[in-house]
């Protein structure tokens, strides 16, 4: 299955797809797949995605290389949807634990 995403519900979708913001948008799209959060619709979705992305980047390094993703990056993309499979909090904790142990 291929990854699909949609900015239709983003209030500022033009900015999210702009030349300067597209690398950040693309990183977030792929990270949502990696951390098991399929959408950025509610404050809870955004907080959970941010928490998981922070953990993932601490283990694997910053996705963008020169900087970490911020809460503002995610807030700008409120409404973004992907076809990523939702991972429960318990399953996420097991997954990030395995990733951490593989890095040691």
N, C-alpha and C positions, 0 to 999 in steps of 0.2 A: 504494500500500500504506500502510495506517495503522500508526502506532507502537503496539506492544503491549508490556506489561511485566508482571512477576509477582514478588511478594514472598513467595511460598509458602515458599521455602527460606531466608528471612531469619530468624535466631533471634529477633529482636525486631521482627517485622513490624508489630505493633500500634503501637510507637513510631514506626516509619518512616511510618506512615499517620496519625499524630496531627495535630491541628490545628497545633501548633507546628512539627513536623518536616516536614509535607507540602510546604511551599514548597521546602525543601532537596531532598527526595526528587524532586520534579517537575523541579527544575533538573538533578539528576544524571541522571534518565531522558533528558531532552532532550540533555544534553551527551554521554552515552554514544553517542547517535545521531551527533552532530556529530564525535566523535573516533574513531568506529569500534571501540568496545569493547562487545560485546554483553552481557557479564555481569561480575559481581563475585563470582566463585566462589573463586578462589585468591589467595594473596598476590601472585603475579605479575600476575594480572588487575588487582588493586587498585593495585599500583605503576604499571603501565602506564597505567591510566586516570588516575591522579593526575598522572603526568608529562605526559600529553597535555592534560588539562584545564588544568593550570598554563600550558602553552604557549598554548593557545587563549585563556584569559582574559587573558594578557599582551598578546595582539594585539587582542582584541575587547572587553576589559573584563570585570569581574566579572559573572557571570550573575545573581547575587543583588543586584547594585548596591552595597549597603553593606558587603559582606564577600566575601572569596574563600572558595571551598570548601576544606575541610581534609581531610587523610588520615583523621581521626576521622569526618568525615561519610561518607566512603566505607566505612570499616570497619564503621560501624553498619549499613550496607546490604549487607553481605556476603550473597551468595545472590541478590541482585537479578538478574533476567534480562530482556532486551529482545529484540526481533526486529531490532535494528540489524545492519547488515552489518559483519563484521569487516574492518578495514583493516590490511594488513600494515605493519610498521614503515617499510619503504621508501616505500610509498604514502602513509603518514601524513606522513613528512618532506616529500615533494613537496607534499602538500596544505597543510600549515601554511606552507610556503615561499610558495606561491601566495597564501594568505590574507594573509601579511605583506606581500608585494609589492603587493597590491591596496590595502592600507591606507596605503601611502606616497604 
